[in-house]
Protein backbone atom coordinates (compact mmCIF):
# COMPACT_ATOMS: atom_id res chain seq x y z
CA UNK A 1 0.00 0.00 0.00
CA UNK A 2 1.33 3.42 -0.96
CA UNK A 3 0.62 6.54 1.04
CA UNK A 4 1.82 10.09 0.40
CA UNK A 5 2.56 12.92 2.77
CA UNK A 6 3.67 16.41 1.76
CA UNK A 7 6.62 17.97 3.49
CA UNK A 8 6.72 21.79 3.77
CA UNK A 9 7.37 23.22 0.31
CA UNK A 10 10.66 24.97 1.09
CA UNK A 11 13.82 24.65 -0.99
CA UNK A 12 11.87 24.33 -4.25
CA UNK A 13 13.75 22.64 -7.06
CA UNK A 14 13.69 25.66 -9.43
CA UNK A 15 16.00 27.54 -7.07
CA UNK A 16 18.72 25.00 -7.97
CA UNK A 17 18.16 24.78 -11.73
CA UNK A 18 21.47 24.75 -13.58
CA UNK A 19 20.15 26.13 -16.85
CA UNK A 20 20.85 24.78 -20.32
CA UNK A 21 23.19 27.28 -21.97
CA UNK A 22 26.85 26.22 -22.28
CA UNK A 23 29.59 28.38 -20.83
CA UNK A 24 32.21 30.29 -22.82
CA UNK A 25 34.80 28.00 -24.42
CA UNK A 26 32.43 25.11 -25.05
CA UNK A 27 33.57 24.40 -28.68
CA UNK A 28 37.11 23.65 -27.50
CA UNK A 29 35.91 21.52 -24.61
CA UNK A 30 33.63 19.54 -26.92
CA UNK A 31 36.47 18.96 -29.39
CA UNK A 32 38.64 17.62 -26.56
CA UNK A 33 35.75 15.46 -25.35
CA UNK A 34 35.21 13.79 -28.74
CA UNK A 35 38.90 13.38 -29.52
CA UNK A 36 40.14 12.16 -26.15
CA UNK A 37 37.10 10.49 -24.55
CA UNK A 38 34.43 9.49 -27.08
CA UNK A 39 36.50 8.24 -30.02
CA UNK A 40 38.99 6.18 -27.96
CA UNK A 41 36.08 4.76 -25.96
CA UNK A 42 34.42 3.45 -29.10
CA UNK A 43 37.35 1.08 -29.67
CA UNK A 44 37.99 0.19 -26.03
CA UNK A 45 37.07 -3.28 -24.83
CA UNK A 46 34.54 -3.21 -22.05
CA UNK A 47 35.89 -4.12 -18.65
CA UNK A 48 34.19 -5.85 -15.73
CA UNK A 49 32.04 -8.95 -15.45
CA UNK A 50 28.44 -9.49 -14.45
CA UNK A 51 27.91 -11.27 -11.13
CA UNK A 52 24.96 -13.39 -10.02
CA UNK A 53 22.87 -11.36 -7.57
CA UNK A 54 22.61 -12.46 -3.95
CA UNK A 55 18.90 -13.16 -3.55
CA UNK A 56 18.82 -13.92 0.17
CA UNK A 57 17.69 -10.96 2.25
CA UNK A 58 20.26 -9.38 4.57
CA UNK A 59 19.92 -9.78 8.30
CA UNK A 60 17.67 -7.40 10.20
CA UNK A 61 19.35 -4.03 10.72
CA UNK A 62 21.53 -4.34 7.60
CA UNK A 63 21.23 -3.10 4.03
CA UNK A 64 22.96 -4.69 1.04
CA UNK A 65 24.05 -2.11 -1.53
CA UNK A 66 25.03 -3.46 -4.96
CA UNK A 67 26.43 -1.08 -7.56
CA UNK A 68 25.37 -2.08 -11.07
CA UNK A 69 27.33 0.74 -12.69
CA UNK A 70 26.97 4.48 -13.32
CA UNK A 71 24.15 5.61 -10.96
CA UNK A 72 22.36 2.23 -10.85
CA UNK A 73 22.02 0.47 -7.49
CA UNK A 74 20.12 -2.52 -6.14
CA UNK A 75 19.22 -1.89 -2.48
CA UNK A 76 18.17 -4.91 -0.44
CA UNK A 77 16.82 -4.33 3.04
CA UNK A 78 15.67 -7.02 5.43
CA UNK A 79 12.06 -6.34 4.41
CA UNK A 80 12.16 -4.58 1.02
CA UNK A 81 14.14 -4.29 -2.21
CA UNK A 82 14.53 -1.25 -4.46
CA UNK A 83 16.44 -0.36 -7.59
CA UNK A 84 17.49 3.22 -8.37
CA UNK A 85 18.25 4.61 -11.86
CA UNK A 86 18.48 1.19 -13.57
CA UNK A 87 20.57 1.40 -16.73
CA UNK A 88 21.85 -1.58 -18.71
CA UNK A 89 22.49 0.42 -21.91
CA UNK A 90 25.46 -0.64 -24.03
CA UNK A 91 25.55 2.74 -25.75
CA UNK A 92 24.03 6.17 -25.27
CA UNK A 93 24.21 7.47 -28.81
CA UNK A 94 27.92 7.54 -29.63
CA UNK A 95 28.93 7.19 -25.94
CA UNK A 96 29.98 3.60 -25.29
CA UNK A 97 29.57 1.87 -21.96
CA UNK A 98 33.11 1.08 -20.75
CA UNK A 99 32.21 -1.34 -17.94
CA UNK A 100 29.82 -4.28 -18.07
CA UNK A 101 26.74 -4.00 -15.82
CA UNK A 102 27.51 -5.66 -12.50
CA UNK A 103 24.32 -7.74 -12.48
CA UNK A 104 22.46 -9.39 -15.40
CA UNK A 105 19.23 -7.50 -16.04
CA UNK A 106 17.12 -10.62 -16.37
CA UNK A 107 18.36 -11.95 -13.03
CA UNK A 108 16.97 -9.03 -11.02
CA UNK A 109 14.16 -10.39 -8.80
CA UNK A 110 10.77 -8.71 -8.46
CA UNK A 111 11.21 -5.46 -6.56
CA UNK A 112 9.06 -3.39 -4.24
CA UNK A 113 9.78 -0.09 -6.01
CA UNK A 114 11.79 1.29 -8.90
CA UNK A 115 13.08 4.85 -8.39
CA UNK A 116 14.27 7.22 -11.13
CA UNK A 117 16.06 10.42 -10.10
CA UNK A 118 15.48 12.42 -13.31
CA UNK A 119 14.64 12.10 -16.99
CA UNK A 120 18.10 12.16 -18.56
CA UNK A 121 18.74 9.19 -20.84
CA UNK A 122 21.55 7.82 -18.67
CA UNK A 123 19.21 7.68 -15.64
CA UNK A 124 15.77 7.00 -17.14
CA UNK A 125 16.61 4.17 -19.56
CA UNK A 126 13.37 2.86 -20.98
CA UNK A 127 14.64 -0.50 -22.37
CA UNK A 128 15.97 -1.43 -18.91
CA UNK A 129 12.80 -0.27 -17.16
CA UNK A 130 10.63 -2.40 -19.47
CA UNK A 131 12.29 -5.58 -18.18
CA UNK A 132 12.01 -4.91 -14.44
CA UNK A 133 9.10 -6.09 -12.31
CA UNK A 134 7.95 -4.01 -9.34
CA UNK A 135 5.06 -4.73 -6.99
CA UNK A 136 4.64 -1.08 -5.98
CA UNK A 137 5.38 0.43 -9.38
CA UNK A 138 7.79 3.17 -10.34
CA UNK A 139 8.56 6.53 -8.70
CA UNK A 140 9.64 9.54 -10.79
CA UNK A 141 10.00 13.28 -10.17
CA UNK A 142 7.11 15.57 -11.00
CA UNK A 143 6.69 16.00 -14.74
CA UNK A 144 8.12 12.63 -15.84
CA UNK A 145 5.15 10.30 -15.39
CA UNK A 146 4.28 10.45 -19.08
CA UNK A 147 7.70 8.98 -19.93
CA UNK A 148 7.10 5.72 -18.03
CA UNK A 149 3.34 5.09 -18.13
CA UNK A 150 3.59 2.60 -21.01
CA UNK A 151 6.50 0.58 -19.63
CA UNK A 152 4.36 -2.04 -17.87
CA UNK A 153 4.48 -0.93 -14.24
CA UNK A 154 1.33 -1.47 -12.14
CA UNK A 155 1.47 2.12 -10.88
CA UNK A 156 3.34 5.35 -11.59
CA UNK A 157 3.98 7.77 -8.73
CA UNK A 158 5.16 11.33 -9.31
CA UNK A 159 6.88 13.07 -6.41
CA UNK A 160 7.56 16.71 -5.62
CA UNK A 161 10.64 17.81 -3.73
CA UNK A 162 10.34 16.90 -0.03
CA UNK A 163 7.32 14.74 -0.70
CA UNK A 164 7.10 11.46 1.19
CA UNK A 165 5.83 8.07 -0.04
CA UNK A 166 5.30 5.01 2.13
CA UNK A 167 5.15 1.47 0.79
CA UNK A 168 4.18 -0.82 3.64
CA UNK A 169 6.97 -0.16 6.16
CA UNK A 170 9.37 1.47 3.66
CA UNK A 171 9.62 5.27 3.49
CA UNK A 172 10.88 7.23 0.45
CA UNK A 173 11.58 10.99 0.43
CA UNK A 174 12.37 12.96 -2.74
CA UNK A 175 15.27 15.33 -2.05
CA UNK A 176 16.53 18.38 -3.98
CA UNK A 177 19.68 18.64 -6.10
CA UNK A 178 21.44 21.24 -8.23
CA UNK A 179 20.98 19.93 -11.75
CA UNK A 180 18.30 19.97 -14.46
CA UNK A 181 15.64 17.57 -15.67
CA UNK A 182 15.17 18.18 -19.40
CA UNK A 183 15.09 15.03 -21.53
CA UNK A 184 15.15 17.15 -24.68
CA UNK A 185 16.60 20.63 -25.21
CA UNK A 186 13.62 22.76 -24.14
CA UNK A 187 11.91 20.08 -22.05
CA UNK A 188 12.34 22.12 -18.88
CA UNK A 189 9.18 21.31 -16.93
CA UNK A 190 10.51 18.10 -15.37
CA UNK A 191 11.79 18.03 -11.78
CA UNK A 192 14.92 16.19 -10.65
CA UNK A 193 16.64 15.25 -7.41
CA UNK A 194 17.61 12.35 -5.17
CA UNK A 195 15.93 9.98 -2.71
CA UNK A 196 16.22 8.89 0.87
CA UNK A 197 15.03 5.31 1.31
CA UNK A 198 14.33 4.11 4.86
CA UNK A 199 13.53 0.50 5.65
CA UNK A 200 14.38 -2.15 8.21
CA UNK A 201 16.12 0.36 10.46
CA UNK A 202 18.49 1.57 7.71
CA UNK A 203 18.54 4.78 5.68
CA UNK A 204 20.18 5.15 2.24
CA UNK A 205 20.57 8.46 0.38
CA UNK A 206 20.87 8.34 -3.41
CA UNK A 207 21.97 11.79 -4.54
CA UNK A 208 20.94 11.55 -8.20
CA UNK A 209 22.93 13.99 -10.34
CA UNK A 210 24.03 17.20 -8.66
CA UNK A 211 26.59 19.93 -8.45
CA UNK A 212 27.49 21.01 -4.93
CA UNK A 213 24.89 23.31 -3.35
CA UNK A 214 23.78 24.31 0.13
CA UNK A 215 20.83 21.93 -0.04
CA UNK A 216 22.98 19.08 1.27
CA UNK A 217 23.07 20.74 4.68
CA UNK A 218 19.28 21.03 4.63
CA UNK A 219 18.91 17.36 3.74
CA UNK A 220 21.19 16.51 6.65
CA UNK A 221 19.15 18.66 9.04
CA UNK A 222 15.88 17.05 7.99
CA UNK A 223 17.24 13.49 8.02
CA UNK A 224 19.84 13.03 10.71
CA UNK A 225 20.28 9.26 10.57
CA UNK A 226 21.52 8.58 7.03
CA UNK A 227 23.57 5.38 7.09
CA UNK A 228 24.83 5.20 3.49
CA UNK A 229 25.23 8.12 1.05
CA UNK A 230 25.56 7.24 -2.65
CA UNK A 231 27.39 10.25 -4.07
CA UNK A 232 28.32 11.14 -7.68
CA UNK A 233 32.00 11.93 -8.23
CA UNK A 234 32.46 11.99 -12.03
CA UNK A 235 31.71 14.07 -15.15
CA UNK A 236 32.81 17.23 -13.34
CA UNK A 237 34.78 18.46 -16.36
CA UNK A 238 31.56 18.90 -18.35
CA UNK A 239 32.14 19.77 -22.03
CA UNK A 240 29.40 22.39 -21.70
CA UNK A 241 31.24 24.04 -18.81
CA UNK A 242 28.00 24.15 -16.82
CA UNK A 243 27.84 23.66 -13.06
CA UNK A 244 26.03 20.32 -13.10
CA UNK A 245 28.23 17.69 -11.38
CA UNK A 246 30.43 17.54 -8.29
CA UNK A 247 34.13 16.83 -8.32
CA UNK A 248 35.37 14.32 -5.71
CA UNK A 249 36.35 16.99 -3.19
CA UNK A 250 32.90 18.58 -3.43
CA UNK A 251 31.28 15.15 -3.04
CA UNK A 252 33.20 14.62 0.21
CA UNK A 253 32.11 18.06 1.41
CA UNK A 254 28.49 17.20 0.60
CA UNK A 255 28.86 13.86 2.39
CA UNK A 256 30.11 15.69 5.49
CA UNK A 257 27.21 18.15 5.37
CA UNK A 258 24.75 15.27 5.12
CA UNK A 259 26.18 13.74 8.27
CA UNK A 260 25.96 10.25 6.76
CA UNK A 261 27.94 7.39 8.27
CA UNK A 262 29.57 5.99 5.10
CA UNK A 263 29.87 7.09 1.48
CA UNK A 264 29.79 4.96 -1.67
CA UNK A 265 30.77 6.81 -4.87
CA UNK A 266 28.92 6.51 -8.18
CA UNK A 267 28.58 8.18 -11.58
CA UNK A 268 32.13 7.45 -12.69
CA UNK A 269 33.95 4.90 -14.83
CA UNK A 270 30.91 3.52 -16.69
CA UNK A 271 30.21 6.11 -19.37
CA UNK A 272 32.77 8.79 -20.39
CA UNK A 273 30.69 11.91 -19.78
CA UNK A 274 33.36 14.44 -18.81
CA UNK A 275 36.81 15.56 -19.91
CA UNK A 276 38.56 14.27 -16.79
CA UNK A 277 40.67 11.07 -17.16
CA UNK A 278 38.55 7.98 -16.52
CA UNK A 279 40.48 6.92 -13.41
CA UNK A 280 40.86 10.36 -11.86
CA UNK A 281 37.61 10.59 -9.84
CA UNK A 282 38.42 7.67 -7.52
CA UNK A 283 42.06 8.76 -7.14
CA UNK A 284 41.01 12.26 -6.08
CA UNK A 285 38.30 10.88 -3.80
CA UNK A 286 40.76 8.66 -1.93
CA UNK A 287 43.32 11.45 -1.66
CA UNK A 288 40.73 13.83 -0.20
CA UNK A 289 39.42 11.21 2.23
CA UNK A 290 42.97 10.50 3.37
CA UNK A 291 43.66 14.22 3.80
CA UNK A 292 40.59 14.56 6.01
CA UNK A 293 41.25 11.33 7.93
CA UNK A 294 37.98 9.66 6.90
CA UNK A 295 39.26 6.92 4.58
CA UNK A 296 37.53 4.23 6.64
CA UNK A 297 34.17 5.87 5.86
CA UNK A 298 34.62 5.66 2.06
CA UNK A 299 33.61 2.32 0.54
CA UNK A 300 34.69 1.70 -3.07
CA UNK A 301 32.42 -0.91 -4.66
CA UNK A 302 33.05 -3.44 -7.38
CA UNK A 303 30.20 -3.74 -9.84
CA UNK A 304 27.88 -6.58 -8.89
CA UNK A 305 29.37 -7.22 -5.44
CA UNK A 306 27.03 -6.33 -2.60
CA UNK A 307 28.28 -4.29 0.33
CA UNK A 308 26.40 -4.99 3.58
CA UNK A 309 26.39 -2.27 6.19
N, C-alpha and C positions, 0 to 999 in steps of 0.2 A: 504494500500500500504506500502510495506517495502522498506526502503532505507538504505544503509550501507555507513559509512564513517570511514576511518582508522585514528586512533589517532597515534601520533608518537610512534614508536616501542621501547620505553624505558621501563625499569623495566620488562624484559621478564620473563615469568613464570618459566623457568628452573632455574633461580637464586634463587628461593624460594622452590625448590623441597626438600621434607623432606627425601627422600630415603626410602628403604623398609626394611633394615636390623634392627632387634631388638637390643636393647641395653643390656649390661651385666646385668644379673640377671633376664632375662625374664622368665625362667621356674618357679621361685618362684612367680613372679607376676601373671603369668597365672594360677597357682594353686590357689592362693588367689581369682582370678577373678571367676573361676568356682565354688569354694566352697562357697564364700560369696556373689556373685552377680548372677551368672547364675542359679545355682541349686535352691536357694530360690525363685528366680523370676519365675521359672517354675510353682511353686505351689501357687503363689500369685494371688489373685483375682484382676482383672483389675479395676482401679479406673476411675473416670470421667464419664461423660455422653455426648452424642452427642447433639448438639443444632441445631435448624433449622436456616439456614443462613438468614441474613437480605438481601433481594434482591433489596430493594430500593437503588438508588445511593445516596452517601453522598452529602451534599451541596457543591457548588463550593468553592474551596479553602480548602477543607478537604480531608483526606484520611482515609478510614476505614481499619484497620489492624486486621485480625482475625487469631489467632494462631490455627492451626489444631493439632499440636503436633510435637515434634522433631524439624526439620528445615522447616516444611511445613507451608506456610502462604497464605491466600487469601487476596489480596490487591485490594480494590475497590476505585477508584478515581471517580471524578464527571463525567469523560468522558471515562474511560477505566477500565477493570478488568483483573487481572493477578494472576496466582498462581505460587508459587516458591517451588521447591523440593517436589511435592505432594507424600505423602507416607501414605497409609492406611493399610500397612502390619500388620497382627496379630503376625507374627513371622518373624525373620530373622535367618534362621537355627534354632539353639537351643536358640537364644535370644528372649525372649517373650516381646511383647509390654505390658507395665505396666499401660498405661493410654489409655482409649478409644479415638479415633479420635474425635476432637471437632465438626466436621461437617460430616454429612453423605455424602459419596462419590457421590451417585446418585442424591443428591440434589444440587450439584454444578452447577450453570448455565453456559451457553456457555461463554467462556472467549475470550479475545483478544489475549493473548499469554500465553503459558506455558514456564517457565524458569527452567532449571536444572543446578545446580552449578557444579556438577562433577559426575563421573560415578559410585561411590560407591553404593552398593545395598541399603543402607539406605537413599539415596538421589535420585537416578534414579531407581524408583520402577516400573517396566514395567506393572504389573497388574493394578496399579492405573492409569498410563498414558493411558492405553487402553480405560478407561472409559471416560476420560475427552474430552470435545469438545472445540476446539479453532479456531476462525476465522483466525488468523494470523499464526497458526502453533506452533511449538515448537522450543525453542532456547537452544542450548547446546554448551559447550566449544569445541574448535577445537579437532578433533579426536574421537568424540563420536557420530557423525551423524549415523554411521552404526548401533548403538544400538537402535535407535528409528525410523528408516525409515519405519518399517512394523507395526507401532502401530496405524496407521489410521489418522495421522495428515495431513492436506492439504499441509503443507510445513515444511521443516526442515532447520533450519538456524544455521550454525556453526559460532562461534565467537572466534576471537583471543583476547588476553589481550589488553585492551584499545580500542577495536573496538566499534563502535557505530552503533546501529540499530534504525531506526525510523518506527513506525507503526502509520500512520495518525499523530496525534499530540502527541503521546507518544514516549519518548526517552529512550533507554536502553543502558547502557554502561557496558561492561564486565571488572571487576576489578581483580587485582591480589590477591593471598593469599599465605600463607606458608603452603603447604599441599602436597598432591599427588593425581593423578587421575586414578591409575590402578584399573580396575575392577577385574582382575585376577593377579596372582603373578608377572608375568613379562610383564604385559600389560601397559608399561610405556610411551606410545606415546600420551596419552590423557591429554589435558590441564585441568585446574580446576581454580576456583576462585569464585568471588561474582558478584553482579549486583547492579547498581544504576538505579532505575526506576523513571522517571520524567514525571508527567502528571498532568494536571489541576492545575498547580501552586504548586504542592507538589513533594518532592523528598524523596524516600525511598531507603536505602542501605541495601541489604541482603548480609551478609558477606560470606555465604557459610561456609565451614569448614576451620579453620586456627589456627595455632599457632600465637603468637605475632611476628610481624616483622616490620621493618621500613617502609614498604609499606603503612601502614595506614596513615602516615603523608603525603605521596605523594597523596593518594586518597583525603585527605582533602584539599590539595593545589589545585588539579585539579577541585574539586567540592566543592565549599565553601558554599553551601546552602542546605546541607542535613538536612531534617526535622526529620526523624525517622531512627535510626540505629538498625537493627536486628542483635544481636551479640551472638555468641555461648559462653556458660559458663560451659559446662559439658564435661565429658570424658577426663579430664586433667590428671588423673592418669592412663594413657594408659598401659595396660598389656605389650605391646611391649617396653615401656620405651622411645618411639620415641617422638620427639618434633613436635606434630601434632595438638594439641588443646590448647586453652587458658584456664587458670584458671580464676575465676571471677575477681581477681584484675587486671590481664592482659587485660581482656575484657574492664574494666573501663578505663584503660590507653589507649587502642586502640580507645575507644569511644571519649575520650578527644582529641586525636590526629586527629580524623576525624573532630572534630568541629561540630558534629551533635547536634540538639536541645534536643532530647529525645532518650533514649535507651530502647529497648524491648529485653529481653534475650530469647534465644532459645537453642536447642540442650542439653536439660537436662530433666530428669524425665520421658521420654517416653520409651526409651530403655536403659537398663543398659550396658553401653559401656566402663566404666572405673571403677577403684577400689575405687573411692571416694564414701562415703555414698550417697544414692539417694537424700536426702534432703539438702546436704551440699552446692551445688552450689548457690542456692538462698540465703541461710543464709550468705555465705561469700560475695555475691554480695551486699546485703543490708548493711552489716557491713562496707564494703569499701565505699559505697556511703554515708553512714552516716559520716564516718571519713572524707571524702572530702567535706561534706556539699552540696551534689548534689542529695539527696534522692528524691527531687521533680522531677528530670529529669529521674528517673528510673521507668518505668511502667511495672508491673508484670501482665501478662495476665492470664486469665482463658481460657482453651481450648474452642473454639467455640463462645466466646463472643467478638464481635468486639470493638476495641478501636478506636475512632475517634479523629483525631488530626489535 
